[in-house]
Amino acid sequence: MSHAIEFQTDVSIVLTATITPNVTGPASTNPETRLAEYRRVLQFYRQFAPVFFLENSRFPLESDPDFTESPNLRVRRFAPSSKPERGKGYQEFEMLDAWLAAEPQPPPNWLKITGRYQLRNLCPILNECRRERKYGLLIDQLAKQRFARTHLFFSTTQFYREQIEGLYRQCDDSRGEFIEHVMFRQLEKLPRNQVRIFKTQPDFLASLGSTGKMLPTGSFQWLTKQGLRRLNYLINKRRLLYVR
């Protein structure tokens, strides 16, 4: 099977990136530091699946060999948002919409990951996505906080176009309308058989863009959360009932 065909049959990974931030306040604003993080993460992901790397800051990547298109990598560049004051979620989903509108043959199924986050247990989550035949969207939602974790989700292109496209226009971080809350409200309207949580607890190596703090790690902590998740899945496939 050729790599060109794999882009259409395998679950692609979609990495969203902004090398030069277009918002105020992110902890990591140095473009060279962010570039190094994206480079490291991209080298990791492209070992396992076809990757679309989406970037929206016009940072000069053309001469960087690590971002040269290859059989398992597609680089897509977009202009900076004209409304950066609306926040990071607005800009990220604006870019996702623009990508699907411009992509000649978008993948039918894809796993979106915030580009600086390295998902250390990618393989079991990717395999879970590859086996999915029923649900249009896999995303962790927190029931109590009414919050959808948009840094990681699996979607079919059809589902995204029908249910998520254009949603970013409701985002405005200055008014507390973050993409995580906007997404939760949208998904709340849908039948239970369209959206579910991941069966596998994600294990990220990453620092939060807003604070610079590392996401919590540790095998004991992960095993505890995985046990809670399995129980949660038996009770409620749609949302996580525990806080963290």
Backbone torsions as a table, in degrees:
resi	resn	phi	psi	omega
1	MET	NA	132.4	-178.4
2	SER	-79.4	157.8	179.2
3	HIS	-64.9	-32.6	179.2
4	ALA	-61.2	-39.7	178.6
5	ILE	-71.1	-36.1	-179.6
6	GLU	-60.8	-32.1	177.7
7	PHE	-62.3	-24.5	-178.5
8	GLN	-99.1	-14.3	-176.3
9	THR	-114.0	-31.8	179.7
10	ASP	-83.6	165.8	171.4
11	VAL	-78.5	114.3	178.5
12	SER	-80.1	155.0	172.9
13	ILE	-101.2	130.9	177.7
14	VAL	-112.5	115.3	179.1
15	LEU	-103.7	124.8	177.8
16	THR	-98.6	132.8	-172.4
17	ALA	-140.2	145.8	170.6
18	THR	-138.2	100.8	-174.5
19	ILE	-72.5	-41.4	173.6
20	THR	-108.1	103.5	-173.6
21	PRO	-58.1	142.8	-178.6
22	ASN	-111.0	24.2	178.1
23	VAL	-135.7	163.0	176.5
24	THR	-92.6	144.1	170.3
25	GLY	103.8	-16.1	-179.1
26	PRO	-64.3	145.6	-175.9
27	ALA	-67.1	-38.4	-178.4
28	SER	-105.2	104.7	-176.9
29	THR	-114.7	-10.0	-178.7
30	ASN	-71.4	117.3	-176.6
31	PRO	-58.5	-38.5	-178.4
32	GLU	-67.9	-36.9	176.5
33	THR	-65.0	-45.6	179.7
34	ARG	-65.5	-39.5	178.4
35	LEU	-59.0	-43.3	179.1
36	ALA	-62.7	-37.9	178.3
37	GLU	-66.8	-44.8	177.9
38	TYR	-63.5	-40.2	179.9
39	ARG	-61.9	-44.2	-179.4
40	ARG	-64.1	-43.7	-178.7
41	VAL	-68.0	-41.4	-179.9
42	LEU	-62.4	-42.3	178.1
43	GLN	-61.1	-32.9	178.1
44	PHE	-71.0	-52.2	-172.0
45	TYR	-68.0	-36.3	-174.0
46	ARG	-68.9	-7.4	174.4
47	GLN	-73.2	-22.0	-166.9
48	PHE	-112.4	-22.6	-175.3
49	ALA	-164.1	162.4	172.0
50	PRO	-60.0	141.1	-175.3
51	VAL	-124.6	132.5	165.6
52	PHE	-104.2	121.8	178.7
53	PHE	-105.8	111.4	-177.4
54	LEU	-103.4	128.6	-177.1
55	GLU	-135.4	139.4	-172.2
56	ASN	-132.4	38.7	177.7
57	SER	-127.6	3.4	-179.3
58	ARG	62.8	22.1	174.0
59	PHE	-63.7	135.3	-175.7
60	PRO	-69.8	97.2	179.3
61	LEU	-98.8	-7.0	-169.7
62	GLU	-58.3	-34.5	-176.2
63	SER	-95.8	4.8	-178.2
64	ASP	-91.1	115.4	-176.0
65	PRO	-63.6	-24.7	-179.8
66	ASP	-71.3	-15.6	-179.7
67	PHE	-114.1	17.8	175.0
68	THR	-77.7	131.7	-178.5
69	GLU	-60.2	142.2	-178.0
70	SER	-141.2	179.4	-179.2
71	PRO	-56.5	-24.3	-179.5
72	ASN	-118.2	18.7	-179.8
73	LEU	-139.2	131.5	171.3
74	ARG	-123.4	124.0	177.8
75	VAL	-102.3	127.1	-179.8
76	ARG	-123.9	125.7	-176.8
77	ARG	-107.2	141.2	180.0
78	PHE	-135.3	150.7	179.0
79	ALA	-68.5	151.0	174.8
80	PRO	-57.9	149.2	-179.9
81	SER	-63.7	146.0	176.0
82	SER	-82.3	-5.3	-179.2
83	LYS	-130.2	61.4	-178.2
84	PRO	-63.2	-24.3	-179.0
85	GLU	-65.8	-14.8	180.0
86	ARG	-79.5	-10.9	172.0
87	GLY	108.8	173.4	-176.0
88	LYS	-67.6	-40.3	-179.5
89	GLY	-64.1	-40.8	176.4
90	TYR	-56.1	-49.4	-175.2
91	GLN	-69.2	-38.0	-178.9
92	GLU	-65.3	-47.1	-177.2
93	PHE	-78.0	-24.7	169.7
94	GLU	-61.2	-41.0	178.9
95	MET	-69.6	-40.3	177.4
96	LEU	-61.0	-42.5	177.1
97	ASP	-60.9	-44.6	-178.6
98	ALA	-64.8	-36.8	179.0
99	TRP	-63.2	-48.9	-179.0
100	LEU	-65.3	-31.9	179.1
101	ALA	-70.4	-31.7	-174.3
102	ALA	-97.8	-19.6	-174.6
103	GLU	-71.0	122.1	-177.5
104	PRO	-60.2	-42.8	178.8
105	GLN	-134.0	79.5	-178.9
106	PRO	-64.5	147.4	179.0
107	PRO	-65.1	143.8	-179.8
108	PRO	-70.1	-25.4	-178.1
109	ASN	-138.1	136.7	-178.3
110	TRP	-153.9	151.4	179.1
111	LEU	-108.9	112.6	-179.3
112	LYS	-90.8	131.4	179.3
113	ILE	-133.1	132.3	173.3
114	THR	-58.7	128.3	-162.0
115	GLY	-60.2	-25.0	-179.1
116	ARG	-90.6	-0.1	-177.0
117	TYR	-96.4	124.7	175.8
118	GLN	-98.4	115.1	-179.9
119	LEU	-85.8	99.4	-171.3
120	ARG	-66.8	-32.1	176.4
121	ASN	-101.2	48.6	-179.3
122	LEU	-57.3	-43.6	-171.2
123	CYS	-58.5	-50.7	179.1
124	PRO	-64.5	-33.8	178.4
125	ILE	-71.1	-41.1	177.4
126	LEU	-63.2	-40.0	178.2
127	ASN	-66.2	-36.7	175.8
128	GLU	-61.3	-41.1	178.5
129	CYS	-67.6	-39.9	-179.4
130	ARG	-64.8	-29.7	-179.0
131	ARG	-85.5	-14.0	-174.6
132	GLU	-67.1	128.6	179.8
133	ARG	-127.2	-10.7	-172.4
134	LYS	-107.5	-50.7	-171.1
135	TYR	-87.6	142.4	178.7
136	GLY	-84.3	-19.4	-176.9
137	LEU	-145.8	130.8	169.7
138	LEU	-112.6	120.5	-179.5
139	ILE	-157.6	141.0	176.8
140	ASP	-80.7	126.3	176.3
141	GLN	-121.2	137.5	178.4
142	LEU	-97.6	116.7	-173.8
143	ALA	-63.7	-47.0	-174.6
144	LYS	-67.8	-41.7	-177.6
145	GLN	-83.6	-10.0	-176.7
146	ARG	53.0	59.2	-166.7
147	PHE	-140.5	130.8	176.2
148	ALA	-107.8	130.7	-177.5
149	ARG	-83.0	91.6	-172.8
150	THR	-80.4	-2.8	178.6
151	HIS	-71.4	-16.2	178.3
152	LEU	-146.2	121.2	170.8
153	PHE	-157.5	153.5	174.9
154	PHE	-109.0	133.5	-179.0
155	SER	-143.1	150.1	164.5
156	THR	-83.9	151.7	178.2
157	THR	-62.8	-37.7	179.2
158	GLN	-61.3	-45.5	-179.9
159	PHE	-63.1	-45.0	-178.7
160	TYR	-58.7	-46.1	-177.6
161	ARG	-65.2	-34.9	-176.4
162	GLU	-82.4	-31.4	-169.6
163	GLN	-120.1	-22.2	-172.9
164	ILE	-115.8	-29.3	-177.7
165	GLU	-54.2	131.5	179.1
166	GLY	85.1	-6.9	-176.7
167	LEU	-65.1	-29.0	-177.0
168	TYR	-58.7	-24.5	-177.9
169	ARG	-64.4	-17.8	177.3
170	GLN	-84.3	-8.8	-175.8
171	CYS	-80.4	139.8	172.2
172	ASP	-160.9	97.0	-174.5
173	ASP	-59.6	-30.4	-178.3
174	SER	-66.1	-22.7	179.0
175	ARG	-104.5	8.2	-179.2
176	GLY	78.7	12.7	178.6
177	GLU	-93.8	72.8	-178.5
178	PHE	-79.4	153.9	-177.5
179	ILE	-58.0	-33.6	-178.7
180	GLU	-62.5	-37.2	179.1
181	HIS	-80.5	-37.8	177.8
182	VAL	-61.8	-43.1	179.4
183	MET	-64.2	-44.5	-179.8
184	PHE	-56.9	-47.0	-178.7
185	ARG	-62.0	-38.2	179.1
186	GLN	-66.3	-44.5	-177.5
187	LEU	-70.6	-25.4	178.6
188	GLU	-61.2	-25.2	-177.3
189	LYS	-79.8	-14.6	-169.7
190	LEU	-90.5	155.8	175.3
191	PRO	-59.8	153.2	-176.0
192	ARG	-65.5	-22.3	-175.9
193	ASN	-87.9	13.3	178.8
194	GLN	-108.5	-23.3	-174.1
195	VAL	-134.6	138.3	173.9
196	ARG	-146.5	167.4	174.9
197	ILE	-80.6	166.1	172.6
198	PHE	-71.5	143.9	174.1
199	LYS	-76.9	-24.7	-176.6
200	THR	-102.1	132.2	177.1
201	GLN	-72.2	118.4	178.8
202	PRO	-63.9	145.4	178.9
203	ASP	-125.3	99.2	-173.7
204	PHE	-100.1	144.3	165.5
205	LEU	-111.0	104.4	-173.7
206	ALA	-168.8	158.6	171.2
207	SER	-112.4	143.5	179.9
208	LEU	-68.3	132.6	-178.3
209	GLY	-65.5	-26.5	-176.3
210	SER	-82.4	-30.6	-175.1
211	THR	-121.9	-21.2	-176.0
212	GLY	85.2	-4.8	-179.8
213	LYS	-74.1	142.6	177.5
214	MET	-74.2	141.9	173.2
215	LEU	-65.7	142.6	-177.3
216	PRO	-62.6	138.9	179.4
217	THR	-132.5	175.9	179.1
218	GLY	131.6	136.5	-174.9
219	SER	-66.2	-39.3	-179.6
220	PHE	-64.6	-44.7	179.7
221	GLN	-61.9	-42.5	-179.3
222	TRP	-64.7	-43.9	-179.4
223	LEU	-63.1	-38.1	177.5
224	THR	-63.1	-46.2	-179.3
225	LYS	-67.1	-36.4	179.2
226	GLN	-65.3	-38.8	176.7
227	GLY	-63.7	-43.7	177.3
228	LEU	-63.0	-39.2	-179.2
229	ARG	-64.1	-42.9	-179.8
230	ARG	-62.4	-41.5	177.0
231	LEU	-65.5	-44.2	178.4
232	ASN	-57.3	-42.4	-177.2
233	TYR	-62.7	-35.1	177.9
234	LEU	-68.8	-33.3	-177.0
235	ILE	-87.6	-42.5	-173.4
236	ASN	-150.7	106.0	-179.5
237	LYS	-78.9	-15.6	-171.6
238	ARG	-85.1	-37.8	-175.2
239	ARG	-142.0	153.1	172.9
240	LEU	-79.5	132.7	-176.7
241	LEU	-95.8	-16.9	177.1
242	TYR	-93.6	160.1	-168.4
243	VAL	-73.1	-50.7	-173.5
244	ARG	-130.3	NA	NA
